[in-house]
C-alpha cells in the first residue's frame, strides 16, 4: 500500500498594508463579523397547537405578558403572522386557561386548522404576542437551508 505525499498548505501571499479608497496606506482593518440575529432580549417563545375552537394556549407566554383571564385583546394579521395586543376595546378576551381564541375569519386567512402547530413569541416590552404559522416559520428558514442540511459545515 502506497501513500501519497502530504499536500502543502495554501497560504495567500502577503498583500501588504491595507489601503483606503484613495490608495493611501491605512491601519489594519478588522475582519467583518457576521451580526447576530436581532432577537429581543426579553422574548419568550413557546409552541402550541390550534384546538378545535381555534384557541392557542401558552400559559407561560400569557403569564410573561401579565395577561389575565378576561382581559381584552385586539388581533391583527400581516403576512400570515397573527399579532395580539392588550386593548380595552378589543374584540377577543384572554380565556380562563390563559388561552387566546383566534377568530375563524383570521384562522382562514392564515390557513390555520385545528391541530396545526404554531410558534408563539411574547415580547413583554411591547406587550405583544405573535402567533407564527409553521408555513411562515418554514419560509423564514428556507434561506438557511444549507445550514439545516448540514452542508454549511460545523459551527
N, CA, C and O atoms as a GROMACS GRO file, in nm:
protein
  620
    1UNK      N    1   0.084  -0.117   0.000
    1UNK     CA    2   0.000   0.000   0.000
    1UNK      C    3   0.089   0.124   0.000
    1UNK      O    4   0.179   0.137   0.083
    2UNK      N    5   0.063   0.215  -0.093
    2UNK     CA    6   0.142   0.337  -0.101
    2UNK      C    7   0.060   0.454  -0.052
    2UNK      O    8  -0.063   0.455  -0.065
    3UNK      N    9   0.126   0.550   0.003
    3UNK     CA   10   0.057   0.670   0.049
    3UNK      C   11   0.107   0.788  -0.031
    3UNK      O   12   0.225   0.796  -0.065
    4UNK      N   13   0.018   0.878  -0.059
    4UNK     CA   14   0.055   0.999  -0.134
    4UNK      C   15   0.127   1.095  -0.041
    4UNK      O   16   0.101   1.097   0.079
    5UNK      N   17   0.216   1.174  -0.097
    5UNK     CA   18   0.285   1.273  -0.013
    5UNK      C   19   0.184   1.378   0.037
    5UNK      O   20   0.084   1.403  -0.030
    6UNK      N   21   0.210   1.438   0.152
    6UNK     CA   22   0.117   1.539   0.204
    6UNK      C   23   0.112   1.660   0.111
    6UNK      O   24   0.210   1.693   0.045
    7UNK      N   25  -0.002   1.723   0.108
    7UNK     CA   26  -0.021   1.842   0.024
    7UNK      C   27   0.019   1.964   0.106
    7UNK      O   28  -0.018   1.979   0.222
    8UNK      N   29   0.096   2.051   0.043
    8UNK     CA   30   0.141   2.172   0.112
    8UNK      C   31   0.021   2.264   0.136
    8UNK      O   32  -0.068   2.272   0.051
    9UNK      N   33   0.017   2.334   0.249
    9UNK     CA   34  -0.095   2.426   0.275
    9UNK      C   35  -0.094   2.542   0.177
    9UNK      O   36   0.012   2.586   0.131
   10UNK      N   37  -0.211   2.591   0.147
   10UNK     CA   38  -0.223   2.706   0.058
   10UNK      C   39  -0.232   2.830   0.145
   10UNK      O   40  -0.328   2.848   0.219
   11UNK      N   41  -0.131   2.913   0.134
   11UNK     CA   42  -0.126   3.036   0.213
   11UNK      C   43  -0.118   3.152   0.115
   11UNK      O   44  -0.024   3.159   0.035
   12UNK      N   45  -0.217   3.243   0.120
   12UNK     CA   46  -0.213   3.355   0.024
   12UNK      C   47  -0.092   3.444   0.052
   12UNK      O   48  -0.046   3.454   0.166
   13UNK      N   49  -0.041   3.507  -0.052
   13UNK     CA   50   0.074   3.595  -0.033
   13UNK      C   51   0.033   3.716   0.050
   13UNK      O   52  -0.084   3.755   0.054
   14UNK      N   53   0.131   3.775   0.117
   14UNK     CA   54   0.106   3.894   0.197
   14UNK      C   55   0.070   4.008   0.103
   14UNK      O   56   0.146   4.041   0.013
   15UNK      N   57  -0.048   4.068   0.124
   15UNK     CA   58  -0.095   4.176   0.038
   15UNK      C   59  -0.037   4.309   0.080
   15UNK      O   60  -0.062   4.410   0.014
   16UNK      N   61   0.037   4.313   0.185
   16UNK     CA   62   0.093   4.440   0.233
   16UNK      C   63  -0.010   4.515   0.315
   16UNK      O   64  -0.118   4.463   0.342
   17UNK      N   65   0.024   4.638   0.355
   17UNK     CA   66  -0.068   4.715   0.438
   17UNK      C   67  -0.197   4.748   0.363
   17UNK      O   68  -0.197   4.762   0.241
   18UNK      N   69  -0.304   4.761   0.438
   18UNK     CA   70  -0.434   4.794   0.380
   18UNK      C   71  -0.432   4.935   0.322
   18UNK      O   72  -0.363   5.023   0.374
   19UNK      N   73  -0.507   4.955   0.216
   19UNK     CA   74  -0.518   5.087   0.153
   19UNK      C   75  -0.663   5.130   0.155
   19UNK      O   76  -0.754   5.047   0.145
   20UNK      N   77  -0.686   5.262   0.167
   20UNK     CA   78  -0.822   5.311   0.162
   20UNK      C   79  -0.863   5.335   0.017
   20UNK      O   80  -0.788   5.301  -0.074
   21UNK      N   81  -0.983   5.392  -0.006
   21UNK     CA   82  -1.035   5.412  -0.142
   21UNK      C   83  -0.945   5.503  -0.224
   21UNK      O   84  -0.942   5.490  -0.346
   22UNK      N   85  -0.871   5.593  -0.161
   22UNK     CA   86  -0.783   5.684  -0.233
   22UNK      C   87  -0.645   5.623  -0.257
   22UNK      O   88  -0.558   5.688  -0.315
   23UNK      N   89  -0.623   5.501  -0.212
   23UNK     CA   90  -0.496   5.435  -0.232
   23UNK      C   91  -0.394   5.464  -0.124
   23UNK      O   92  -0.279   5.420  -0.134
   24UNK      N   93  -0.433   5.538  -0.019
   24UNK     CA   94  -0.340   5.568   0.090
   24UNK      C   95  -0.331   5.447   0.182
   24UNK      O   96  -0.425   5.370   0.197
   25UNK      N   97  -0.214   5.434   0.243
   25UNK     CA   98  -0.196   5.327   0.341
   25UNK      C   99  -0.278   5.358   0.464
   25UNK      O  100  -0.278   5.471   0.513
   26UNK      N  101  -0.344   5.260   0.513
   26UNK     CA  102  -0.423   5.277   0.635
   26UNK      C  103  -0.380   5.174   0.737
   26UNK      O  104  -0.291   5.093   0.712
   27UNK      N  105  -0.442   5.178   0.849
   27UNK     CA  106  -0.414   5.078   0.951
   27UNK      C  107  -0.475   4.945   0.911
   27UNK      O  108  -0.537   4.932   0.806
   28UNK      N  109  -0.457   4.851   0.995
   28UNK     CA  110  -0.515   4.720   0.971
   28UNK      C  111  -0.665   4.729   0.993
   28UNK      O  112  -0.712   4.777   1.097
   29UNK      N  113  -0.739   4.682   0.896
   29UNK     CA  114  -0.885   4.684   0.908
   29UNK      C  115  -0.931   4.556   0.977
   29UNK      O  116  -0.877   4.449   0.952
   30UNK      N  117  -1.030   4.569   1.063
   30UNK     CA  118  -1.081   4.448   1.128
   30UNK      C  119  -1.157   4.364   1.027
   30UNK      O  120  -1.214   4.416   0.931
   31UNK      N  121  -1.158   4.236   1.049
   31UNK     CA  122  -1.234   4.146   0.964
   31UNK      C  123  -1.383   4.171   0.987
   31UNK      O  124  -1.424   4.199   1.099
   32UNK      N  125  -1.463   4.160   0.882
   32UNK     CA  126  -1.607   4.176   0.902
   32UNK      C  127  -1.661   4.057   0.980
   32UNK      O  128  -1.623   3.943   0.954
   33UNK      N  129  -1.748   4.084   1.071
   33UNK     CA  130  -1.808   3.978   1.150
   33UNK      C  131  -1.956   3.967   1.116
   33UNK      O  132  -2.022   4.068   1.090
   34UNK      N  133  -2.006   3.847   1.118
   34UNK     CA  134  -2.150   3.828   1.096
   34UNK      C  135  -2.223   3.884   1.216
   34UNK      O  136  -2.188   3.856   1.330
   35UNK      N  137  -2.325   3.964   1.189
   35UNK     CA  138  -2.401   4.020   1.300
   35UNK      C  139  -2.503   3.917   1.347
   35UNK      O  140  -2.564   3.849   1.264
   36UNK      N  141  -2.522   3.904   1.477
   36UNK     CA  142  -2.620   3.808   1.526
   36UNK      C  143  -2.760   3.854   1.488
   36UNK      O  144  -2.784   3.972   1.466
   37UNK      N  145  -2.851   3.758   1.480
   37UNK     CA  146  -2.990   3.793   1.451
   37UNK      C  147  -3.042   3.884   1.560
   37UNK      O  148  -3.009   3.867   1.677
   38UNK      N  149  -3.120   3.979   1.523
   38UNK     CA  150  -3.175   4.074   1.619
   38UNK      C  151  -3.292   4.010   1.693
   38UNK      O  152  -3.407   4.017   1.648
   39UNK      N  153  -3.264   3.949   1.805
   39UNK     CA  154  -3.366   3.887   1.888
   39UNK      C  155  -3.379   3.969   2.014
   39UNK      O  156  -3.280   3.990   2.085
   40UNK      N  157  -3.499   4.017   2.043
   40UNK     CA  158  -3.514   4.094   2.166
   40UNK      C  159  -3.472   4.011   2.287
   40UNK      O  160  -3.502   3.892   2.295
   41UNK      N  161  -3.401   4.074   2.379
   41UNK     CA  162  -3.352   4.001   2.496
   41UNK      C  163  -3.463   3.948   2.584
   41UNK      O  164  -3.445   3.849   2.655
   42UNK      N  165  -3.580   4.013   2.579
   42UNK     CA  166  -3.688   3.969   2.666
   42UNK      C  167  -3.789   3.880   2.595
   42UNK      O  168  -3.895   3.852   2.651
   43UNK      N  169  -3.760   3.835   2.474
   43UNK     CA  170  -3.854   3.750   2.400
   43UNK      C  171  -3.866   3.614   2.468
   43UNK      O  172  -3.766   3.557   2.514
   44UNK      N  173  -3.988   3.563   2.474
   44UNK     CA  174  -4.014   3.430   2.529
   44UNK      C  175  -4.090   3.353   2.422
   44UNK      O  176  -4.188   3.402   2.366
   45UNK      N  177  -4.044   3.231   2.394
   45UNK     CA  178  -4.103   3.151   2.288
   45UNK      C  179  -4.169   3.026   2.344
   45UNK      O  180  -4.132   2.975   2.449
   46UNK      N  181  -4.268   2.980   2.271
   46UNK     CA  182  -4.335   2.857   2.305
   46UNK      C  183  -4.402   2.800   2.181
   46UNK      O  184  -4.415   2.868   2.079
   47UNK      N  185  -4.444   2.677   2.192
   47UNK     CA  186  -4.515   2.611   2.082
   47UNK      C  187  -4.650   2.567   2.135
   47UNK      O  188  -4.661   2.520   2.248
   48UNK      N  189  -4.752   2.582   2.052
   48UNK     CA  190  -4.886   2.540   2.089
   48UNK      C  191  -4.950   2.477   1.966
   48UNK      O  192  -4.892   2.476   1.857
   49UNK      N  193  -5.069   2.425   1.984
   49UNK     CA  194  -5.149   2.373   1.873
   49UNK      C  195  -5.283   2.445   1.876
   49UNK      O  196  -5.335   2.478   1.982
   50UNK      N  197  -5.338   2.467   1.759
   50UNK     CA  198  -5.470   2.527   1.748
   50UNK      C  199  -5.570   2.418   1.784
   50UNK      O  200  -5.569   2.310   1.724
   51UNK      N  201  -5.657   2.445   1.882
   51UNK     CA  202  -5.756   2.343   1.917
   51UNK      C  203  -5.878   2.355   1.826
   51UNK      O  204  -5.883   2.443   1.740
   52UNK      N  205  -5.976   2.268   1.845
   52UNK     CA  206  -6.094   2.263   1.758
   52UNK      C  207  -6.174   2.393   1.761
   52UNK      O  208  -6.249   2.421   1.667
   53UNK      N  209  -6.161   2.472   1.866
   53UNK     CA  210  -6.232   2.600   1.876
   53UNK      C  211  -6.145   2.719   1.834
   53UNK      O  212  -6.187   2.834   1.849
   54UNK      N  213  -6.026   2.692   1.782
   54UNK     CA  214  -5.939   2.800   1.737
   54UNK      C  215  -5.856   2.864   1.846
   54UNK      O  216  -5.800   2.971   1.827
   55UNK      N  217  -5.850   2.798   1.961
   55UNK     CA  218  -5.773   2.855   2.073
   55UNK      C  219  -5.629   2.807   2.067
   55UNK      O  220  -5.600   2.694   2.026
   56UNK      N  221  -5.538   2.895   2.110
   56UNK     CA  222  -5.399   2.859   2.134
   56UNK      C  223  -5.371   2.888   2.280
   56UNK      O  224  -5.414   2.990   2.334
   57UNK      N  225  -5.298   2.797   2.343
   57UNK     CA  226  -5.270   2.813   2.485
   57UNK      C  227  -5.121   2.818   2.507
   57UNK      O  228  -5.045   2.735   2.458
   58UNK      N  229  -5.081   2.919   2.581
   58UNK     CA  230  -4.941   2.932   2.619
   58UNK      C  231  -4.938   3.000   2.754
   58UNK      O  232  -4.916   3.121   2.764
   59UNK      N  233  -4.960   2.922   2.860
   59UNK     CA  234  -4.970   2.982   2.993
   59UNK      C  235  -4.843   3.058   3.031
   59UNK      O  236  -4.851   3.166   3.089
   60UNK      N  237  -4.727   3.003   2.998
   60UNK     CA  238  -4.602   3.074   3.027
   60UNK      C  239  -4.598   3.205   2.948
   60UNK      O  240  -4.554   3.309   2.998
   61UNK      N  241  -4.645   3.199   2.824
   61UNK     CA  242  -4.644   3.317   2.738
   61UNK      C  243  -4.735   3.425   2.794
   61UNK      O  244  -4.693   3.540   2.810
   62UNK      N  245  -4.860   3.390   2.824
   62UNK     CA  246  -4.954   3.492   2.875
   62UNK      C  247  -4.912   3.539   3.014
   62UNK      O  248  -4.934   3.654   3.050
   63UNK      N  249  -4.852   3.449   3.093
   63UNK     CA  250  -4.801   3.490   3.225
   63UNK      C  251  -4.686   3.589   3.209
   63UNK      O  252  -4.678   3.687   3.283
   64UNK      N  253  -4.598   3.563   3.113
   64UNK     CA  254  -4.486   3.654   3.086
   64UNK      C  255  -4.538   3.792   3.047
   64UNK      O  256  -4.480   3.893   3.085
   65UNK      N  257  -4.646   3.795   2.971
   65UNK     CA  258  -4.705   3.922   2.927
   65UNK      C  259  -4.789   3.987   3.037
   65UNK      O  260  -4.828   4.104   3.026
   66UNK      N  261  -4.818   3.911   3.144
   66UNK     CA  262  -4.901   3.965   3.251
   66UNK      C  263  -5.049   3.965   3.217
   66UNK      O  264  -5.127   4.036   3.280
   67UNK      N  265  -5.089   3.886   3.117
   67UNK     CA  266  -5.228   3.882   3.075
   67UNK      C  267  -5.307   3.790   3.167
   67UNK      O  268  -5.262   3.682   3.202
   68UNK      N  269  -5.424   3.834   3.205
   68UNK     CA  270  -5.513   3.758   3.294
   68UNK      C  271  -5.644   3.728   3.222
   68UNK      O  272  -5.682   3.798   3.128
   69UNK      N  273  -5.712   3.625   3.268
   69UNK     CA  274  -5.842   3.589   3.211
   69UNK      C  275  -5.935   3.709   3.212
   69UNK      O  276  -5.945   3.780   3.312
   70UNK      N  277  -6.003   3.731   3.101
   70UNK     CA  278  -6.098   3.840   3.090
   70UNK      C  279  -6.042   3.966   3.027
   70UNK      O  280  -6.118   4.052   2.983
   71UNK      N  281  -5.909   3.979   3.022
   71UNK     CA  282  -5.852   4.099   2.959
   71UNK      C  283  -5.883   4.098   2.810
   71UNK      O  284  -5.883   3.993   2.746
   72UNK      N  285  -5.908   4.216   2.755
   72UNK     CA  286  -5.944   4.231   2.615
   72UNK      C  287  -5.818   4.247   2.530
   72UNK      O  288  -5.720   4.308   2.571
   73UNK      N  289  -5.825   4.190   2.410
   73UNK     CA  290  -5.714   4.195   2.316
   73UNK      C  291  -5.765   4.234   2.178
   73UNK      O  292  -5.879   4.206   2.142
   74UNK      N  293  -5.678   4.299   2.101
   74UNK     CA  294  -5.707   4.318   1.959
   74UNK      C  295  -5.611   4.227   1.883
   74UNK      O  296  -5.494   4.216   1.919
   75UNK      N  297  -5.662   4.164   1.779
   75UNK     CA  298  -5.582   4.075   1.696
   75UNK      C  299  -5.576   4.131   1.556
   75UNK      O  300  -5.678   4.172   1.500
   76UNK      N  301  -5.456   4.133   1.499
   76UNK     CA  302  -5.435   4.174   1.361
   76UNK      C  303  -5.352   4.068   1.293
   76UNK      O  304  -5.295   3.980   1.358
   77UNK      N  305  -5.345   4.076   1.161
   77UNK     CA  306  -5.267   3.978   1.086
   77UNK      C  307  -5.191   4.050   0.976
   77UNK      O  308  -5.244   4.141   0.912
   78UNK      N  309  -5.068   4.008   0.955
   78UNK     CA  310  -4.988   4.058   0.843
   78UNK      C  311  -4.893   3.947   0.801
   78UNK      O  312  -4.821   3.891   0.884
   79UNK      N  313  -4.894   3.915   0.674
   79UNK     CA  314  -4.804   3.814   0.616
   79UNK      C  315  -4.813   3.680   0.688
   79UNK      O  316  -4.712   3.611   0.704
   80UNK      N  317  -4.932   3.642   0.732
   80UNK     CA  318  -4.951   3.513   0.796
   80UNK      C  319  -4.916   3.510   0.944
   80UNK      O  320  -4.923   3.404   1.006
   81UNK      N  321  -4.880   3.623   1.001
   81UNK     CA  322  -4.847   3.632   1.143
   81UNK      C  323  -4.962   3.703   1.214
   81UNK      O  324  -5.002   3.812   1.175
   82UNK      N  325  -5.015   3.640   1.317
   82UNK     CA  326  -5.123   3.699   1.395
   82UNK      C  327  -5.060   3.769   1.515
   82UNK      O  328  -4.979   3.710   1.586
   83UNK      N  329  -5.098   3.894   1.537
   83UNK     CA  330  -5.042   3.972   1.646
   83UNK      C  331  -5.154   4.010   1.741
   83UNK      O  332  -5.256   4.066   1.701
   84UNK      N  333  -5.134   3.979   1.870
   84UNK     CA  334  -5.232   4.012   1.974
   84UNK      C  335  -5.171   4.116   2.067
   84UNK      O  336  -5.056   4.105   2.110
   85UNK      N  337  -5.253   4.218   2.096
   85UNK     CA  338  -5.210   4.324   2.188
   85UNK      C  339  -5.323   4.353   2.286
   85UNK      O  340  -5.441   4.343   2.252
   86UNK      N  341  -5.284   4.389   2.407
   86UNK     CA  342  -5.382   4.428   2.508
   86UNK      C  343  -5.454   4.553   2.459
   86UNK      O  344  -5.391   4.651   2.418
   87UNK      N  345  -5.588   4.549   2.464
   87UNK     CA  346  -5.667   4.661   2.414
   87UNK      C  347  -5.803   4.657   2.484
   87UNK      O  348  -5.882   4.566   2.460
   88UNK      N  349  -5.832   4.756   2.570
   88UNK     CA  350  -5.960   4.756   2.643
   88UNK      C  351  -6.082   4.749   2.550
   88UNK      O  352  -6.188   4.703   2.592
   89UNK      N  353  -6.068   4.794   2.426
   89UNK     CA  354  -6.178   4.788   2.331
   89UNK      C  355  -6.169   4.669   2.237
   89UNK      O  356  -6.244   4.660   2.140
   90UNK      N  357  -6.076   4.577   2.265
   90UNK     CA  358  -6.055   4.462   2.177
   90UNK      C  359  -6.174   4.369   2.174
   90UNK      O  360  -6.254   4.365   2.267
   91UNK      N  361  -6.186   4.294   2.066
   91UNK     CA  362  -6.300   4.203   2.046
   91UNK      C  363  -6.276   4.063   2.101
   91UNK      O  364  -6.370   3.984   2.108
   92UNK      N  365  -6.153   4.033   2.140
   92UNK     CA  366  -6.118   3.899   2.191
   92UNK      C  367  -6.071   3.916   2.334
   92UNK      O  368  -6.010   4.017   2.369
   93UNK      N  369  -6.101   3.816   2.417
   93UNK     CA  370  -6.052   3.824   2.555
   93UNK      C  371  -5.968   3.701   2.587
   93UNK      O  372  -5.984   3.595   2.527
   94UNK      N  373  -5.879   3.718   2.684
   94UNK     CA  374  -5.798   3.605   2.733
   94UNK      C  375  -5.895   3.514   2.808
   94UNK      O  376  -5.972   3.559   2.893
   95UNK      N  377  -5.890   3.386   2.775
   95UNK     CA  378  -5.983   3.290   2.835
   95UNK      C  379  -5.932   3.238   2.968
   95UNK      O  380  -5.819   3.266   3.009
   96UNK      N  381  -6.016   3.162   3.036
   96UNK     CA  382  -5.987   3.115   3.172
   96UNK      C  383  -5.854   3.040   3.181
   96UNK      O  384  -5.781   3.057   3.279
   97UNK      N  385  -5.822   2.958   3.084
   97UNK     CA  386  -5.696   2.883   3.090
   97UNK      C  387  -5.582   2.959   3.025
   97UNK      O  388  -5.484   2.901   2.979
   98UNK      N  389  -5.597   3.092   3.022
   98UNK     CA  390  -5.497   3.182   2.962
   98UNK      C  391  -5.471   3.146   2.817
   98UNK      O  392  -5.358   3.155   2.769
   99UNK      N  393  -5.576   3.106   2.749
   99UNK     CA  394  -5.565   3.081   2.606
   99UNK      C  395  -5.626   3.199   2.532
   99UNK      O  396  -5.699   3.280   2.590
  100UNK      N  397  -5.595   3.206   2.405
  100UNK     CA  398  -5.648   3.312   2.319
  100UNK      C  399  -5.720   3.244   2.203
  100UNK      O  400  -5.662   3.161   2.134
  101UNK      N  401  -5.846   3.281   2.183
  101UNK     CA  402  -5.923   3.226   2.072
  101UNK      C  403  -5.901   3.314   1.949
  101UNK      O  404  -5.927   3.434   1.952
  102UNK      N  405  -5.854   3.252   1.843
  102UNK     CA  406  -5.834   3.324   1.717
  102UNK      C  407  -5.963   3.313   1.637
  102UNK      O  408  -6.007   3.202   1.607
  103UNK      N  409  -6.024   3.426   1.602
  103UNK     CA  410  -6.150   3.421   1.527
  103UNK      C  411  -6.136   3.341   1.397
  103UNK      O  412  -6.030   3.339   1.335
  104UNK      N  413  -6.246   3.276   1.358
  104UNK     CA  414  -6.246   3.189   1.239
  104UNK      C  415  -6.198   3.261   1.114
  104UNK      O  416  -6.122   3.204   1.036
  105UNK      N  417  -6.242   3.385   1.092
  105UNK     CA  418  -6.201   3.457   0.971
  105UNK      C  419  -6.050   3.475   0.967
  105UNK      O  420  -5.988   3.463   0.861
  106UNK      N  421  -5.990   3.503   1.080
  106UNK     CA  422  -5.845   3.521   1.088
  106UNK      C  423  -5.773   3.388   1.067
  106UNK      O  424  -5.671   3.382   0.999
  107UNK      N  425  -5.828   3.281   1.125
  107UNK     CA  426  -5.768   3.148   1.105
  107UNK      C  427  -5.773   3.109   0.958
  107UNK      O  428  -5.676   3.056   0.905
  108UNK      N  429  -5.885   3.135   0.891
  108UNK     CA  430  -5.897   3.101   0.749
  108UNK      C  431  -5.799   3.181   0.665
  108UNK      O  432  -5.737   3.128   0.572
  109UNK      N  433  -5.784   3.310   0.696
  109UNK     CA  434  -5.691   3.394   0.622
  109UNK      C  435  -5.548   3.342   0.634
  109UNK      O  436  -5.471   3.349   0.539
  110UNK      N  437  -5.513   3.289   0.752
  110UNK     CA  438  -5.377   3.237   0.776
  110UNK      C  439  -5.367   3.088   0.747
  110UNK      O  440  -5.261   3.028   0.767
  111UNK      N  441  -5.476   3.028   0.699
  111UNK     CA  442  -5.481   2.885   0.668
  111UNK      C  443  -5.447   2.799   0.788
  111UNK      O  444  -5.376   2.699   0.776
  112UNK      N  445  -5.499   2.838   0.905
  112UNK     CA  446  -5.480   2.761   1.028
  112UNK      C  447  -5.598   2.668   1.048
  112UNK      O  448  -5.713   2.708   1.035
  113UNK      N  449  -5.568   2.544   1.080
  113UNK     CA  450  -5.672   2.444   1.107
  113UNK      C  451  -5.648   2.382   1.243
  113UNK      O  452  -5.539   2.389   1.299
  114UNK      N  453  -5.753   2.321   1.296
  114UNK     CA  454  -5.742   2.252   1.425
  114UNK      C  455  -5.627   2.150   1.417
  114UNK      O  456  -5.616   2.075   1.320
  115UNK      N  457  -5.544   2.150   1.520
  115UNK     CA  458  -5.430   2.059   1.527
  115UNK      C  459  -5.301   2.116   1.472
  115UNK      O  460  -5.194   2.061   1.496
  116UNK      N  461  -5.308   2.228   1.398
  116UNK     CA  462  -5.186   2.288   1.343
  116UNK      C  463  -5.098   2.342   1.455
  116UNK      O  464  -5.148   2.407   1.547
  117UNK      N  465  -4.968   2.316   1.448
  117UNK     CA  466  -4.877   2.375   1.546
  117UNK      C  467  -4.850   2.521   1.511
  117UNK      O  468  -4.852   2.559   1.394
  118UNK      N  469  -4.825   2.601   1.612
  118UNK     CA  470  -4.789   2.742   1.593
  118UNK      C  471  -4.675   2.776   1.687
  118UNK      O  472  -4.662   2.718   1.795
  119UNK      N  473  -4.592   2.871   1.646
  119UNK     CA  474  -4.486   2.924   1.729
  119UNK      C  475  -4.540   3.051   1.794
  119UNK      O  476  -4.586   3.141   1.725
  120UNK      N  477  -4.533   3.057   1.926
  120UNK     CA  478  -4.578   3.175   2.000
  120UNK      C  479  -4.454   3.253   2.042
  120UNK      O  480  -4.357   3.196   2.091
  121UNK      N  481  -4.458   3.383   2.021
  121UNK     CA  482  -4.348   3.470   2.060
  121UNK      C  483  -4.405   3.586   2.141
  121UNK      O  484  -4.481   3.667   2.089
  122UNK      N  485  -4.367   3.592   2.268
  122UNK     CA  486  -4.412   3.701   2.354
  122UNK      C  487  -4.301   3.804   2.363
  122UNK      O  488  -4.185   3.771   2.385
  123UNK      N  489  -4.340   3.930   2.344
  123UNK     CA  490  -4.246   4.042   2.359
  123UNK      C  491  -4.300   4.130   2.471
  123UNK      O  492  -4.375   4.224   2.445
  124UNK      N  493  -4.261   4.100   2.595
  124UNK     CA  494  -4.316   4.173   2.709
  124UNK      C  495  -4.295   4.324   2.702
  124UNK      O  496  -4.383   4.399   2.744
  125UNK      N  497  -4.182   4.369   2.651
  125UNK     CA  498  -4.156   4.512   2.641
  125UNK      C  499  -4.255   4.583   2.551
  125UNK      O  500  -4.274   4.704   2.563
  126UNK      N  501  -4.317   4.509   2.460
  126UNK     CA  502  -4.414   4.566   2.368
  126UNK      C  503  -4.556   4.519   2.400
  126UNK      O  504  -4.651   4.554   2.331
  127UNK      N  505  -4.568   4.437   2.506
  127UNK     CA  506  -4.697   4.377   2.545
  127UNK      C  507  -4.765   4.314   2.426
  127UNK      O  508  -4.884   4.336   2.401
  128UNK      N  509  -4.689   4.234   2.351
  128UNK     CA  510  -4.735   4.176   2.226
  128UNK      C  511  -4.712   4.026   2.223
  128UNK      O  512  -4.611   3.976   2.271
  129UNK      N  513  -4.808   3.956   2.165
  129UNK     CA  514  -4.795   3.814   2.137
  129UNK      C  515  -4.805   3.797   1.986
  129UNK      O  516  -4.900   3.845   1.924
  130UNK      N  517  -4.707   3.730   1.927
  130UNK     CA  518  -4.711   3.698   1.785
  130UNK      C  519  -4.731   3.548   1.770
  130UNK      O  520  -4.664   3.469   1.836
  131UNK      N  521  -4.822   3.511   1.683
  131UNK     CA  522  -4.852   3.371   1.655
  131UNK      C  523  -4.807   3.344   1.512
  131UNK      O  524  -4.864   3.398   1.417
  132UNK      N  525  -4.705   3.260   1.497
  132UNK     CA  526  -4.649   3.228   1.367
  132UNK      C  527  -4.696   3.090   1.323
  132UNK      O  528  -4.679   2.993   1.396
  133UNK      N  529  -4.754   3.082   1.204
  133UNK     CA  530  -4.786   2.950   1.150
  133UNK      C  531  -4.654   2.885   1.111
  133UNK      O  532  -4.554   2.954   1.090
  134UNK      N  533  -4.653   2.754   1.101
  134UNK     CA  534  -4.529   2.688   1.063
  134UNK      C  535  -4.498   2.710   0.916
  134UNK      O  536  -4.384   2.691   0.874
  135UNK      N  537  -4.597   2.750   0.835
  135UNK     CA  538  -4.569   2.789   0.696
  135UNK      C  539  -4.482   2.914   0.696
  135UNK      O  540  -4.390   2.924   0.616
  136UNK      N  541  -4.511   3.009   0.785
  136UNK     CA  542  -4.431   3.131   0.796
  136UNK      C  543  -4.291   3.097   0.849
  136UNK      O  544  -4.191   3.150   0.799
  137UNK      N  545  -4.283   3.010   0.949
  137UNK     CA  546  -4.153   2.968   1.003
  137UNK      C  547  -4.072   2.901   0.893
  137UNK      O  548  -3.952   2.926   0.880
  138UNK      N  549  -4.137   2.815   0.815
  138UNK     CA  550  -4.067   2.746   0.706
  138UNK      C  551  -4.012   2.845   0.604
  138UNK      O  552  -3.898   2.831   0.560
  139UNK      N  553  -4.093   2.946   0.566
  139UNK     CA  554  -4.044   3.048   0.471
  139UNK      C  555  -3.926   3.124   0.529
  139UNK      O  556  -3.834   3.161   0.456
  140UNK      N  557  -3.926   3.146   0.659
  140UNK     CA  558  -3.815   3.219   0.722
  140UNK      C  559  -3.688   3.134   0.725
  140UNK      O  560  -3.577   3.187   0.717
  141UNK      N  561  -3.704   3.003   0.736
  141UNK     CA  562  -3.587   2.914   0.746
  141UNK      C  563  -3.530   2.875   0.610
  141UNK      O  564  -3.413   2.836   0.602
  142UNK      N  565  -3.608   2.884   0.505
  142UNK     CA  566  -3.562   2.840   0.372
  142UNK      C  567  -3.428   2.903   0.330
  142UNK      O  568  -3.344   2.831   0.276
  143UNK      N  569  -3.406   3.033   0.351
  143UNK     CA  570  -3.277   3.090   0.310
  143UNK      C  571  -3.158   3.028   0.384
  143UNK      O  572  -3.044   3.042   0.340
  144UNK      N  573  -3.183   2.959   0.493
  144UNK     CA  574  -3.076   2.898   0.571
  144UNK      C  575  -3.072   2.747   0.550
  144UNK      O  576  -3.020   2.674   0.635
  145UNK      N  577  -3.127   2.700   0.439
  145UNK     CA  578  -3.140   2.556   0.415
  145UNK      C  579  -3.006   2.484   0.418
  145UNK      O  580  -3.000   2.370   0.462
  146UNK      N  581  -2.898   2.549   0.373
  146UNK     CA  582  -2.769   2.481   0.374
  146UNK      C  583  -2.723   2.456   0.517
  146UNK      O  584  -2.657   2.356   0.544
  147UNK      N  585  -2.757   2.546   0.608
  147UNK     CA  586  -2.722   2.524   0.749
  147UNK      C  587  -2.803   2.409   0.807
  147UNK      O  588  -2.752   2.328   0.885
  148UNK      N  589  -2.930   2.402   0.768
  148UNK     CA  590  -3.017   2.298   0.822
  148UNK      C  591  -2.981   2.161   0.767
  148UNK      O  592  -3.000   2.060   0.835
  149UNK      N  593  -2.930   2.155   0.645
  149UNK     CA  594  -2.898   2.027   0.585
  149UNK      C  595  -2.762   1.974   0.628
  149UNK      O  596  -2.727   1.860   0.598
  150UNK      N  597  -2.686   2.057   0.697
  150UNK     CA  598  -2.552   2.014   0.741
  150UNK      C  599  -2.446   2.048   0.640
  150UNK      O  600  -2.328   2.026   0.666
  151UNK      N  601  -2.484   2.101   0.524
  151UNK     CA  602  -2.385   2.134   0.420
  151UNK      C  603  -2.308   2.261   0.453
  151UNK      O  604  -2.209   2.293   0.388
  152UNK      N  605  -2.353   2.334   0.554
  152UNK     CA  606  -2.287   2.460   0.589
  152UNK      C  607  -2.161   2.441   0.670
  152UNK      O  608  -2.091   2.538   0.696
  153UNK      N  609  -2.131   2.320   0.710
  153UNK     CA  610  -2.010   2.296   0.788
  153UNK      C  611  -2.036   2.308   0.937
  153UNK      O  612  -2.145   2.346   0.979
  154UNK      N  613  -1.939   2.275   1.014
  154UNK     CA  614  -1.951   2.279   1.159
  154UNK      C  615  -1.937   2.423   1.208
  154UNK      O  616  -1.864   2.503   1.150
  155UNK      N  617  -2.007   2.453   1.314
  155UNK     CA  618  -2.002   2.588   1.370
  155UNK      C  619  -1.886   2.600   1.464
  155UNK      O  620  -1.864   2.707   1.522
   0.00000   0.00000   0.00000
